[in-house]
Amino acid sequence: MRKLFGMSLLAAFMGTAACSSTTVAPEQYSGFLKDYSRLSEQQSPSGAKVARWVDPDLQIARYNQLFIEPSQFYPQPQPSARLSQDTLRDITRYYDSALRRELGKVMPITDSPSVGTLVLRPAITAVSISTEGLQPYEVIPIALVVAAASTAAGTRDQQVEIATEAAMIDAQNSRVVAQVVRKGAGVNLENDQQVLSADNVKPVIDGWASDMRQSIEQLKAKR
């Protein structure tokens, strides 16, 4: 089923690209999470607006380690001339390393989940490009769709957005204890010929991983 992203104009993000809305409308959810009904708009530790839910009965002290499943694209993408299979692989690998780097600061990372383990299940649910100053086409999750542009507009910056959905699960009983849906603006491409690379979305991914770490720190502080 097609889920459409309506994207607004972006300004500068980390000095080079811009920050648009970080929330994803319900009609744009990918279907990766099993239950979206509990999500509500909240503020992440960095101040970004996200759709999030944490089980009010969650006792973080019960868990002594974290297992991070390899991140995946959902739905599966089709590589293109501007979004290659190598780039798709590099994006998920970077997401994995960022999560391990940040979350390893607050909880031991394990390669074999067992009792007392939290499981993080992350997915990238959209990657899109639009021409700055122009209305984009509808953007199907993961498809690389560029806005209609005249020849003169071909040199305009190309705006990059990426979205994620993630769930935290109790390894013992498979119960979902937390979940989040959010998106972010990456580093602009210079024109409609430039190929997207993982570097264009690394700042966004770093922010996601940092917010997850700080969220766990906040839960631990409430013990």
ROZAMAR-743405 format. One record per residue: residue number from 1; residue in one letter; x, y, z of N, C-alpha, C, O, CB in turn. Coordinates in steps of 0.1 Angstrom, whole numbers. Glycine has a CB too. Example, Ala and Ser with C-alpha at 12.3 -4.5 7.8 and 13.67 -1.06 7.14 Angstrom:
// ROZAMAR-743405
{1; A; {132; -57; 78}; {123; -45; 78}; {132; -33; 78}; {142; -33; 85}; {113; -45; 90}}
{2; S; {128; -22; 71}; {137; -11; 71}; {129; 0; 79}; {134; 11; 80}; {141; -6; 57}}
This chain:
// ROZAMAR-743405
{1; M; {8; -12; 0}; {0; 0; 0}; {9; 12; 0}; {18; 13; 8}; {-10; 0; 12}}
{2; R; {6; 22; -9}; {14; 34; -10}; {11; 43; 2}; {0; 46; 5}; {11; 41; -23}}
{3; K; {22; 48; 8}; {21; 58; 18}; {29; 70; 13}; {40; 69; 8}; {28; 53; 32}}
{4; L; {22; 82; 13}; {28; 94; 6}; {33; 104; 16}; {27; 106; 27}; {17; 100; -2}}
{5; F; {44; 109; 12}; {51; 120; 20}; {48; 133; 14}; {52; 135; 2}; {66; 117; 22}}
{6; G; {42; 143; 21}; {41; 156; 16}; {51; 165; 22}; {51; 166; 34}; {27; 162; 18}}
{7; M; {61; 169; 15}; {72; 176; 21}; {72; 191; 19}; {68; 196; 9}; {85; 171; 15}}
{8; S; {75; 198; 29}; {76; 213; 29}; {90; 218; 27}; {99; 210; 26}; {70; 219; 42}}
{9; L; {91; 231; 25}; {104; 237; 22}; {113; 235; 33}; {109; 236; 45}; {102; 252; 18}}
{10; L; {126; 233; 31}; {136; 231; 41}; {146; 243; 41}; {148; 249; 31}; {144; 218; 39}}
{11; A; {151; 246; 53}; {162; 256; 54}; {175; 249; 56}; {177; 238; 50}; {159; 266; 66}}
{12; A; {185; 255; 63}; {198; 248; 64}; {199; 239; 76}; {194; 242; 87}; {209; 258; 66}}
{13; F; {205; 227; 74}; {206; 217; 84}; {221; 215; 87}; {229; 211; 79}; {199; 203; 80}}
{14; M; {225; 217; 100}; {239; 217; 104}; {248; 225; 95}; {259; 220; 91}; {243; 202; 105}}
{15; G; {243; 237; 91}; {251; 246; 83}; {250; 244; 69}; {253; 253; 61}; {265; 244; 87}}
{16; T; {245; 232; 64}; {245; 230; 50}; {231; 226; 45}; {228; 229; 33}; {254; 219; 46}}
{17; A; {223; 220; 53}; {210; 216; 48}; {199; 221; 58}; {203; 228; 68}; {208; 201; 46}}
{18; A; {187; 219; 56}; {177; 225; 65}; {169; 215; 73}; {169; 203; 70}; {168; 233; 56}}
{19; C; {161; 220; 82}; {153; 211; 91}; {139; 214; 88}; {134; 225; 90}; {157; 215; 106}}
{20; S; {132; 204; 84}; {117; 205; 82}; {111; 198; 94}; {117; 196; 104}; {113; 198; 68}}
{21; S; {98; 196; 93}; {91; 189; 104}; {97; 175; 106}; {101; 169; 96}; {76; 188; 100}}
{22; T; {98; 172; 118}; {104; 159; 122}; {94; 148; 125}; {97; 137; 128}; {114; 160; 134}}
{23; T; {81; 152; 124}; {70; 143; 126}; {65; 137; 113}; {65; 143; 103}; {59; 150; 134}}
{24; V; {59; 125; 114}; {53; 118; 103}; {38; 117; 106}; {34; 112; 116}; {60; 104; 101}}
{25; A; {30; 121; 96}; {15; 120; 98}; {11; 105; 98}; {17; 97; 91}; {8; 127; 87}}
{26; P; {0; 102; 105}; {-4; 88; 106}; {-7; 81; 93}; {-4; 69; 91}; {-17; 87; 114}}
{27; E; {-12; 89; 83}; {-14; 83; 70}; {-2; 80; 62}; {-2; 73; 52}; {-23; 92; 62}}
{28; Q; {10; 84; 68}; {23; 82; 61}; {31; 70; 68}; {42; 67; 64}; {31; 94; 61}}
{29; Y; {25; 64; 78}; {32; 53; 85}; {34; 41; 75}; {26; 39; 66}; {24; 48; 97}}
{30; S; {45; 35; 76}; {49; 24; 67}; {43; 11; 69}; {42; 3; 60}; {64; 23; 67}}
{31; G; {39; 8; 81}; {34; -5; 84}; {44; -14; 91}; {42; -26; 94}; {29; -12; 72}}
{32; F; {56; -9; 93}; {67; -16; 100}; {63; -20; 114}; {66; -31; 119}; {80; -9; 99}}
{33; L; {58; -10; 122}; {54; -12; 135}; {40; -20; 136}; {32; -18; 127}; {53; 1; 143}}
{34; K; {38; -28; 146}; {26; -36; 147}; {14; -27; 151}; {3; -30; 148}; {28; -47; 156}}
{35; D; {16; -17; 160}; {5; -9; 165}; {9; 5; 166}; {18; 9; 174}; {1; -15; 179}}
{36; Y; {3; 14; 159}; {5; 28; 159}; {-4; 36; 168}; {-3; 48; 170}; {5; 34; 145}}
{37; S; {-14; 29; 173}; {-25; 36; 180}; {-21; 43; 193}; {-27; 52; 197}; {-36; 26; 183}}
{38; R; {-10; 38; 199}; {-5; 44; 212}; {4; 55; 210}; {8; 62; 220}; {2; 33; 220}}
{39; L; {9; 58; 198}; {18; 69; 195}; {11; 82; 198}; {-1; 84; 195}; {23; 68; 181}}
{40; S; {19; 92; 203}; {15; 105; 205}; {26; 115; 202}; {38; 111; 203}; {9; 108; 219}}
{41; E; {23; 127; 198}; {34; 137; 195}; {41; 141; 208}; {34; 145; 218}; {29; 149; 188}}
{42; Q; {54; 139; 209}; {62; 142; 221}; {75; 149; 216}; {77; 150; 204}; {65; 129; 229}}
{43; Q; {82; 154; 226}; {95; 160; 223}; {106; 151; 226}; {107; 145; 238}; {96; 174; 231}}
{44; S; {115; 149; 217}; {127; 141; 220}; {137; 148; 229}; {135; 160; 231}; {134; 136; 206}}
{45; P; {147; 141; 234}; {156; 148; 243}; {163; 160; 236}; {167; 170; 243}; {167; 138; 248}}
{46; S; {165; 159; 223}; {171; 170; 216}; {162; 182; 212}; {166; 192; 207}; {178; 165; 203}}
{47; G; {149; 180; 216}; {139; 190; 213}; {131; 188; 200}; {122; 196; 197}; {145; 203; 212}}
{48; A; {134; 177; 193}; {126; 175; 180}; {112; 169; 184}; {111; 161; 193}; {134; 165; 171}}
{49; K; {102; 172; 176}; {89; 166; 177}; {89; 153; 170}; {93; 152; 158}; {78; 176; 172}}
{50; V; {85; 143; 177}; {84; 129; 172}; {71; 123; 177}; {64; 127; 186}; {96; 121; 177}}
{51; A; {67; 112; 170}; {56; 103; 175}; {62; 92; 183}; {70; 84; 178}; {47; 98; 162}}
{52; R; {58; 91; 195}; {65; 82; 204}; {56; 76; 215}; {45; 82; 218}; {77; 89; 211}}
{53; W; {59; 64; 219}; {52; 58; 230}; {61; 50; 239}; {70; 42; 233}; {40; 49; 225}}
{54; V; {60; 51; 252}; {68; 43; 261}; {58; 37; 271}; {50; 44; 277}; {79; 51; 269}}
{55; D; {59; 24; 273}; {50; 17; 282}; {51; 23; 296}; {62; 24; 302}; {53; 2; 283}}
{56; P; {40; 28; 302}; {41; 35; 315}; {46; 25; 326}; {50; 30; 337}; {28; 41; 319}}
{57; D; {45; 12; 324}; {49; 2; 333}; {63; -3; 331}; {68; -12; 338}; {39; -9; 333}}
{58; L; {70; 3; 321}; {83; -1; 318}; {93; 1; 330}; {93; 12; 335}; {89; 6; 306}}
{59; Q; {100; -9; 334}; {109; -8; 345}; {123; -11; 339}; {127; -23; 338}; {106; -19; 357}}
{60; I; {130; 0; 335}; {142; -2; 328}; {153; -9; 336}; {162; -15; 330}; {148; 12; 324}}
{61; A; {152; -9; 349}; {162; -16; 358}; {161; -31; 356}; {171; -38; 360}; {160; -12; 372}}
{62; R; {150; -36; 350}; {149; -50; 348}; {159; -55; 337}; {161; -67; 336}; {135; -54; 345}}
{63; Y; {164; -46; 329}; {171; -50; 318}; {186; -47; 320}; {189; -35; 324}; {166; -43; 305}}
{64; N; {195; -56; 317}; {209; -54; 319}; {217; -54; 306}; {229; -53; 307}; {214; -64; 328}}
{65; Q; {211; -56; 295}; {218; -55; 282}; {208; -53; 270}; {196; -53; 272}; {225; -69; 280}}
{66; L; {214; -49; 259}; {207; -45; 247}; {211; -53; 235}; {223; -54; 232}; {208; -30; 245}}
{67; F; {202; -58; 228}; {205; -64; 215}; {199; -56; 204}; {187; -52; 204}; {199; -79; 214}}
{68; I; {207; -52; 194}; {203; -43; 183}; {202; -51; 171}; {212; -56; 165}; {213; -31; 181}}
{69; E; {190; -53; 166}; {188; -60; 153}; {194; -52; 142}; {193; -40; 142}; {173; -63; 151}}
{70; P; {199; -58; 131}; {204; -50; 120}; {193; -42; 114}; {182; -47; 112}; {210; -60; 109}}
{71; S; {196; -29; 112}; {185; -21; 106}; {182; -25; 92}; {190; -31; 85}; {190; -6; 106}}
{72; Q; {170; -22; 88}; {165; -26; 75}; {157; -15; 68}; {153; -6; 75}; {157; -39; 76}}
{73; F; {156; -16; 55}; {146; -7; 48}; {133; -14; 48}; {132; -26; 45}; {152; -4; 34}}
{74; Y; {123; -6; 50}; {109; -11; 50}; {100; -1; 43}; {99; 10; 48}; {104; -15; 64}}
{75; P; {93; -4; 32}; {95; -17; 24}; {108; -17; 17}; {116; -8; 17}; {83; -18; 14}}
{76; Q; {111; -28; 11}; {124; -30; 4}; {125; -20; -7}; {115; -19; -15}; {125; -45; -1}}
{77; P; {136; -13; -8}; {137; -3; -19}; {142; -9; -32}; {147; -20; -33}; {147; 8; -15}}
{78; Q; {140; -1; -43}; {145; -4; -56}; {157; 6; -59}; {154; 18; -60}; {134; -3; -67}}
{79; P; {169; 1; -60}; {180; 11; -63}; {178; 18; -76}; {170; 13; -84}; {193; 3; -63}}
{80; S; {184; 30; -77}; {183; 38; -89}; {196; 44; -92}; {206; 42; -85}; {171; 48; -88}}
{81; A; {196; 52; -103}; {209; 58; -107}; {214; 68; -96}; {226; 70; -95}; {207; 66; -120}}
{82; R; {205; 74; -89}; {209; 83; -79}; {209; 78; -64}; {213; 84; -55}; {200; 95; -79}}
{83; L; {204; 66; -63}; {203; 59; -50}; {207; 44; -52}; {199; 36; -54}; {189; 60; -43}}
{84; S; {220; 42; -51}; {225; 29; -55}; {224; 18; -44}; {221; 22; -33}; {240; 29; -59}}
{85; Q; {225; 6; -48}; {225; -5; -38}; {236; -3; -27}; {234; -6; -16}; {226; -19; -45}}
{86; D; {248; 1; -32}; {259; 4; -23}; {255; 14; -13}; {259; 13; -1}; {271; 7; -30}}
{87; T; {248; 25; -17}; {244; 36; -8}; {234; 31; 2}; {235; 34; 14}; {239; 48; -16}}
{88; L; {224; 23; -3}; {215; 17; 7}; {221; 9; 17}; {218; 10; 29}; {205; 9; -1}}
{89; R; {231; 1; 13}; {239; -8; 23}; {246; 1; 33}; {247; -1; 45}; {248; -17; 15}}
{90; D; {253; 12; 27}; {261; 21; 36}; {252; 28; 46}; {256; 30; 57}; {268; 31; 27}}
{91; I; {240; 31; 42}; {231; 38; 51}; {227; 29; 63}; {227; 33; 75}; {218; 43; 44}}
{92; T; {223; 17; 60}; {219; 8; 71}; {231; 4; 80}; {230; 3; 92}; {213; -5; 66}}
{93; R; {243; 3; 74}; {255; 0; 82}; {258; 12; 91}; {262; 10; 102}; {267; -3; 72}}
{94; Y; {257; 24; 86}; {260; 35; 94}; {249; 36; 106}; {253; 40; 117}; {260; 48; 86}}
{95; Y; {237; 34; 103}; {226; 34; 113}; {230; 24; 124}; {229; 27; 136}; {213; 31; 107}}
{96; D; {234; 12; 120}; {238; 2; 130}; {249; 6; 138}; {249; 5; 151}; {242; -11; 123}}
{97; S; {260; 12; 132}; {272; 16; 140}; {268; 28; 149}; {273; 28; 160}; {283; 20; 130}}
{98; A; {260; 37; 144}; {256; 49; 153}; {248; 44; 165}; {250; 49; 176}; {248; 59; 144}}
{99; L; {239; 34; 163}; {231; 29; 174}; {240; 22; 184}; {239; 24; 196}; {220; 20; 169}}
{100; R; {249; 14; 179}; {259; 7; 188}; {268; 17; 196}; {270; 15; 207}; {267; -3; 180}}
{101; R; {272; 27; 189}; {281; 37; 195}; {274; 44; 206}; {280; 46; 217}; {286; 47; 184}}
{102; E; {262; 49; 203}; {255; 57; 213}; {249; 49; 224}; {251; 52; 236}; {244; 65; 206}}
{103; L; {242; 38; 221}; {235; 30; 231}; {245; 22; 240}; {241; 19; 251}; {225; 21; 224}}
{104; G; {256; 19; 234}; {266; 12; 242}; {272; 20; 253}; {278; 15; 262}; {278; 8; 233}}
{105; K; {269; 33; 253}; {273; 42; 264}; {265; 41; 276}; {269; 44; 287}; {273; 57; 259}}
{106; V; {252; 35; 274}; {243; 35; 286}; {239; 21; 289}; {232; 18; 300}; {231; 43; 283}}
{107; M; {242; 11; 280}; {238; -3; 283}; {247; -12; 275}; {249; -10; 263}; {223; -5; 279}}
{108; P; {251; -23; 281}; {260; -33; 274}; {253; -38; 262}; {241; -41; 263}; {264; -44; 283}}
{109; I; {260; -39; 251}; {254; -45; 238}; {258; -60; 238}; {269; -63; 239}; {259; -37; 226}}
{110; T; {247; -68; 235}; {250; -82; 234}; {247; -87; 220}; {239; -81; 213}; {241; -90; 245}}
{111; D; {253; -98; 217}; {250; -105; 204}; {241; -117; 205}; {238; -123; 195}; {263; -109; 197}}
{112; S; {236; -119; 217}; {227; -131; 220}; {217; -127; 230}; {219; -128; 242}; {235; -143; 224}}
{113; P; {205; -122; 226}; {194; -118; 235}; {190; -129; 244}; {189; -141; 240}; {183; -112; 228}}
{114; S; {187; -126; 257}; {182; -136; 266}; {174; -129; 276}; {170; -117; 274}; {194; -144; 273}}
{115; V; {171; -135; 288}; {163; -129; 298}; {171; -116; 303}; {183; -116; 305}; {161; -138; 310}}
{116; G; {163; -105; 305}; {169; -93; 309}; {175; -85; 297}; {183; -75; 299}; {180; -95; 319}}
{117; T; {171; -88; 285}; {176; -81; 273}; {165; -73; 267}; {154; -78; 265}; {182; -91; 263}}
{118; L; {168; -61; 263}; {160; -53; 255}; {164; -54; 240}; {176; -54; 238}; {160; -38; 259}}
{119; V; {155; -56; 231}; {158; -57; 217}; {153; -44; 210}; {142; -40; 211}; {151; -70; 211}}
{120; L; {163; -38; 203}; {159; -27; 195}; {158; -31; 180}; {167; -37; 174}; {170; -15; 196}}
{121; R; {146; -28; 174}; {143; -32; 160}; {141; -19; 152}; {130; -14; 153}; {130; -42; 160}}
{122; P; {151; -15; 145}; {150; -2; 137}; {148; -5; 122}; {153; -15; 116}; {163; 6; 139}}
{123; A; {141; 5; 116}; {139; 4; 101}; {140; 18; 96}; {136; 28; 102}; {126; -2; 97}}
{124; I; {145; 19; 84}; {144; 32; 76}; {132; 31; 66}; {132; 21; 58}; {158; 35; 68}}
{125; T; {123; 40; 68}; {110; 38; 60}; {108; 48; 49}; {99; 47; 42}; {99; 39; 70}}
{126; A; {118; 57; 47}; {117; 66; 35}; {130; 73; 33}; {137; 77; 42}; {105; 76; 38}}
{127; V; {133; 75; 20}; {144; 83; 16}; {138; 91; 4}; {133; 85; -5}; {157; 75; 12}}
{128; S; {139; 104; 4}; {134; 112; -7}; {142; 124; -10}; {150; 129; -2}; {119; 116; -3}}
{129; I; {140; 129; -22}; {147; 141; -27}; {137; 150; -34}; {128; 145; -41}; {159; 137; -37}}
{130; S; {138; 163; -32}; {129; 172; -39}; {137; 184; -42}; {148; 187; -36}; {117; 176; -30}}
{131; T; {133; 192; -52}; {140; 204; -57}; {136; 216; -48}; {124; 219; -46}; {137; 207; -71}}
{132; E; {146; 222; -43}; {144; 234; -34}; {136; 245; -41}; {139; 249; -52}; {157; 240; -29}}
{133; G; {125; 249; -34}; {117; 260; -40}; {106; 255; -49}; {98; 263; -53}; {126; 269; -47}}
{134; L; {105; 242; -51}; {95; 237; -60}; {86; 227; -52}; {91; 221; -42}; {101; 231; -73}}
{135; Q; {74; 224; -56}; {66; 214; -50}; {70; 200; -54}; {72; 198; -66}; {51; 217; -53}}
{136; P; {73; 191; -45}; {77; 178; -49}; {66; 169; -54}; {54; 172; -51}; {84; 171; -38}}
{137; Y; {69; 159; -62}; {59; 149; -65}; {55; 142; -52}; {62; 144; -41}; {64; 139; -75}}
{138; E; {45; 134; -52}; {42; 125; -41}; {55; 115; -39}; {60; 111; -49}; {29; 116; -43}}
{139; V; {59; 113; -27}; {70; 105; -25}; {67; 92; -18}; {62; 92; -7}; {81; 112; -17}}
{140; I; {69; 81; -25}; {66; 68; -20}; {78; 64; -11}; {89; 66; -15}; {64; 57; -31}}
{141; P; {75; 58; 1}; {86; 54; 9}; {97; 47; 2}; {94; 37; -6}; {81; 46; 21}}
{142; I; {109; 50; 4}; {121; 44; -2}; {123; 48; -16}; {135; 48; -21}; {120; 30; 0}}
{143; A; {113; 51; -24}; {116; 55; -38}; {122; 68; -38}; {119; 77; -30}; {102; 55; -46}}
{144; L; {131; 70; -48}; {138; 83; -50}; {130; 90; -61}; {132; 87; -72}; {153; 81; -53}}
{145; V; {123; 100; -57}; {114; 107; -66}; {118; 122; -66}; {117; 128; -55}; {99; 105; -63}}
{146; V; {122; 128; -77}; {126; 141; -77}; {115; 150; -83}; {108; 146; -92}; {139; 143; -86}}
{147; A; {114; 162; -77}; {103; 172; -82}; {105; 175; -96}; {116; 176; -101}; {103; 184; -73}}
{148; A; {94; 179; -103}; {94; 184; -116}; {101; 197; -116}; {99; 205; -107}; {80; 185; -122}}
{149; A; {110; 199; -126}; {118; 211; -126}; {121; 215; -141}; {122; 207; -149}; {131; 209; -119}}
{150; S; {121; 228; -143}; {125; 233; -156}; {140; 232; -158}; {147; 229; -148}; {121; 248; -158}}
{151; T; {145; 234; -170}; {160; 233; -172}; {167; 243; -163}; {178; 240; -157}; {163; 235; -186}}
{152; A; {161; 255; -161}; {168; 265; -153}; {168; 261; -138}; {177; 265; -131}; {160; 278; -154}}
{153; A; {159; 253; -134}; {158; 249; -120}; {167; 237; -117}; {169; 233; -106}; {144; 245; -116}}
{154; G; {174; 231; -127}; {182; 220; -125}; {194; 222; -116}; {199; 212; -111}; {187; 215; -138}}
{155; T; {198; 234; -115}; {209; 237; -106}; {205; 240; -92}; {214; 243; -84}; {217; 249; -112}}
{156; R; {193; 240; -89}; {188; 243; -75}; {192; 232; -66}; {194; 220; -70}; {173; 245; -75}}
{157; D; {194; 235; -53}; {197; 225; -43}; {186; 214; -43}; {174; 217; -45}; {198; 231; -29}}
{158; Q; {190; 202; -41}; {180; 191; -40}; {180; 187; -25}; {190; 184; -19}; {185; 178; -49}}
{159; Q; {168; 188; -19}; {166; 185; -5}; {164; 171; -2}; {156; 164; -9}; {154; 193; 0}}
{160; V; {170; 166; 8}; {170; 152; 12}; {163; 150; 25}; {165; 157; 35}; {185; 146; 13}}
{161; E; {154; 140; 26}; {147; 136; 38}; {148; 121; 40}; {149; 113; 30}; {132; 141; 38}}
{162; I; {149; 117; 53}; {149; 103; 56}; {141; 101; 68}; {140; 109; 77}; {164; 98; 58}}
{163; A; {134; 89; 69}; {125; 86; 80}; {128; 73; 86}; {133; 64; 80}; {110; 87; 75}}
{164; T; {125; 71; 99}; {127; 59; 106}; {115; 55; 115}; {107; 64; 119}; {140; 60; 114}}
{165; E; {114; 42; 117}; {105; 37; 127}; {112; 27; 135}; {120; 19; 129}; {91; 31; 121}}
{166; A; {110; 26; 148}; {118; 17; 156}; {110; 13; 168}; {101; 20; 174}; {131; 23; 161}}
{167; A; {112; 0; 172}; {105; -5; 184}; {115; -11; 194}; {125; -17; 190}; {95; -16; 180}}
{168; M; {112; -10; 207}; {120; -16; 217}; {112; -28; 223}; {100; -26; 226}; {124; -6; 228}}
{169; I; {118; -39; 224}; {110; -52; 227}; {117; -59; 238}; {129; -60; 239}; {109; -61; 214}}
{170; D; {109; -65; 247}; {114; -74; 258}; {117; -87; 251}; {108; -94; 246}; {103; -75; 269}}
{171; A; {130; -91; 252}; {134; -103; 246}; {127; -116; 252}; {126; -126; 245}; {149; -105; 247}}
{172; Q; {123; -115; 264}; {118; -127; 271}; {104; -130; 266}; {100; -142; 264}; {118; -125; 286}}
{173; N; {95; -120; 264}; {81; -122; 261}; {77; -116; 248}; {65; -116; 245}; {73; -118; 272}}
{174; S; {86; -109; 241}; {83; -103; 228}; {73; -91; 229}; {67; -87; 220}; {78; -113; 218}}
{175; R; {72; -86; 241}; {63; -74; 244}; {70; -61; 240}; {81; -59; 244}; {59; -74; 258}}
{176; V; {63; -53; 232}; {68; -40; 228}; {67; -31; 240}; {56; -29; 246}; {60; -34; 216}}
{177; V; {78; -24; 243}; {78; -16; 255}; {80; -1; 251}; {78; 8; 260}; {89; -20; 265}}
{178; A; {84; 2; 239}; {86; 15; 234}; {86; 15; 219}; {91; 5; 213}; {98; 22; 241}}
{179; Q; {82; 27; 213}; {84; 28; 198}; {84; 43; 195}; {79; 51; 202}; {72; 20; 191}}
{180; V; {90; 45; 183}; {91; 59; 178}; {90; 60; 163}; {94; 50; 156}; {104; 65; 183}}
{181; V; {84; 70; 158}; {84; 73; 144}; {89; 88; 142}; {83; 97; 149}; {70; 71; 137}}
{182; R; {98; 90; 133}; {103; 104; 131}; {110; 105; 117}; {113; 94; 111}; {112; 108; 142}}
{183; K; {113; 117; 113}; {120; 119; 101}; {129; 131; 103}; {128; 138; 113}; {111; 121; 88}}
{184; G; {138; 133; 93}; {147; 144; 94}; {152; 149; 80}; {152; 141; 71}; {159; 141; 103}}
{185; A; {158; 161; 80}; {163; 166; 68}; {178; 164; 67}; {185; 168; 77}; {160; 181; 66}}
{186; G; {183; 158; 56}; {197; 156; 55}; {204; 167; 48}; {199; 178; 47}; {199; 143; 47}}
{187; V; {216; 165; 44}; {225; 175; 37}; {220; 176; 22}; {220; 166; 15}; {240; 171; 38}}
{188; N; {217; 188; 18}; {213; 190; 4}; {222; 185; -6}; {235; 185; -4}; {210; 204; 2}}
{189; L; {217; 180; -18}; {225; 178; -29}; {226; 191; -37}; {217; 199; -36}; {219; 166; -38}}
{190; E; {237; 193; -45}; {239; 205; -51}; {230; 207; -63}; {227; 219; -67}; {253; 206; -55}}
{191; N; {226; 197; -70}; {218; 198; -82}; {211; 184; -85}; {213; 175; -77}; {227; 202; -94}}
{192; D; {204; 184; -96}; {196; 172; -98}; {204; 161; -105}; {198; 151; -110}; {184; 175; -107}}
{193; Q; {217; 163; -106}; {226; 152; -112}; {234; 145; -101}; {239; 134; -103}; {235; 158; -122}}
{194; Q; {236; 152; -89}; {244; 146; -79}; {238; 134; -73}; {226; 133; -71}; {246; 157; -68}}
{195; V; {246; 124; -71}; {242; 111; -65}; {241; 112; -50}; {250; 117; -44}; {251; 99; -70}}
{196; L; {231; 106; -44}; {230; 106; -30}; {240; 96; -24}; {242; 85; -29}; {215; 102; -26}}
{197; S; {246; 100; -13}; {255; 91; -5}; {251; 90; 9}; {243; 98; 14}; {270; 95; -7}}
{198; A; {256; 81; 16}; {253; 80; 31}; {257; 92; 38}; {251; 95; 48}; {260; 68; 37}}
{199; D; {267; 99; 33}; {271; 112; 40}; {260; 122; 41}; {260; 130; 50}; {283; 118; 33}}
{200; N; {251; 122; 31}; {240; 131; 31}; {230; 129; 43}; {223; 138; 46}; {232; 130; 18}}
{201; V; {230; 117; 48}; {220; 115; 59}; {226; 111; 72}; {219; 109; 82}; {211; 103; 55}}
{202; K; {240; 110; 73}; {246; 107; 85}; {243; 116; 97}; {241; 112; 108}; {261; 107; 83}}
{203; P; {243; 130; 95}; {239; 139; 106}; {225; 135; 112}; {224; 136; 124}; {239; 153; 101}}
{204; V; {216; 132; 103}; {202; 128; 108}; {203; 116; 117}; {198; 115; 128}; {192; 126; 96}}
{205; I; {210; 105; 112}; {211; 93; 119}; {218; 95; 132}; {214; 89; 142}; {219; 83; 110}}
{206; D; {229; 103; 132}; {236; 106; 145}; {226; 112; 155}; {227; 108; 167}; {248; 115; 142}}
{207; G; {217; 121; 150}; {208; 127; 159}; {198; 117; 165}; {194; 117; 176}; {200; 138; 152}}
{208; W; {193; 107; 156}; {184; 97; 161}; {190; 88; 172}; {184; 86; 182}; {179; 88; 149}}
{209; A; {203; 84; 169}; {210; 75; 179}; {212; 83; 192}; {211; 77; 203}; {223; 70; 173}}
{210; S; {216; 95; 191}; {218; 103; 203}; {205; 105; 211}; {206; 103; 224}; {224; 117; 200}}
{211; D; {194; 107; 204}; {182; 108; 212}; {177; 95; 218}; {172; 96; 229}; {171; 113; 202}}
{212; M; {180; 84; 212}; {177; 71; 218}; {185; 69; 230}; {180; 64; 241}; {179; 60; 208}}
{213; R; {198; 73; 230}; {206; 71; 242}; {201; 80; 253}; {200; 75; 264}; {221; 75; 238}}
{214; Q; {198; 92; 250}; {193; 102; 260}; {180; 97; 266}; {177; 99; 278}; {193; 116; 255}}
{215; S; {172; 91; 258}; {159; 86; 262}; {161; 75; 273}; {154; 75; 283}; {150; 81; 251}}
{216; I; {170; 66; 270}; {173; 56; 280}; {179; 62; 293}; {175; 57; 304}; {183; 45; 274}}
{217; E; {187; 71; 291}; {193; 78; 303}; {182; 84; 312}; {182; 84; 324}; {203; 89; 299}}
{218; Q; {172; 91; 305}; {161; 97; 312}; {153; 86; 319}; {148; 88; 331}; {152; 105; 302}}
{219; L; {150; 75; 313}; {143; 64; 319}; {150; 59; 332}; {144; 56; 342}; {140; 52; 310}}
{220; K; {163; 57; 330}; {171; 53; 342}; {171; 63; 353}; {171; 59; 365}; {186; 50; 337}}
{221; A; {171; 75; 350}; {171; 86; 360}; {158; 86; 368}; {157; 91; 379}; {173; 99; 354}}
{222; K; {147; 80; 362}; {134; 80; 369}; {132; 68; 378}; {122; 66; 385}; {123; 80; 359}}
{223; R; {142; 59; 379}; {141; 47; 387}; {138; 50; 402}; {137; 41; 410}; {154; 38; 386}}
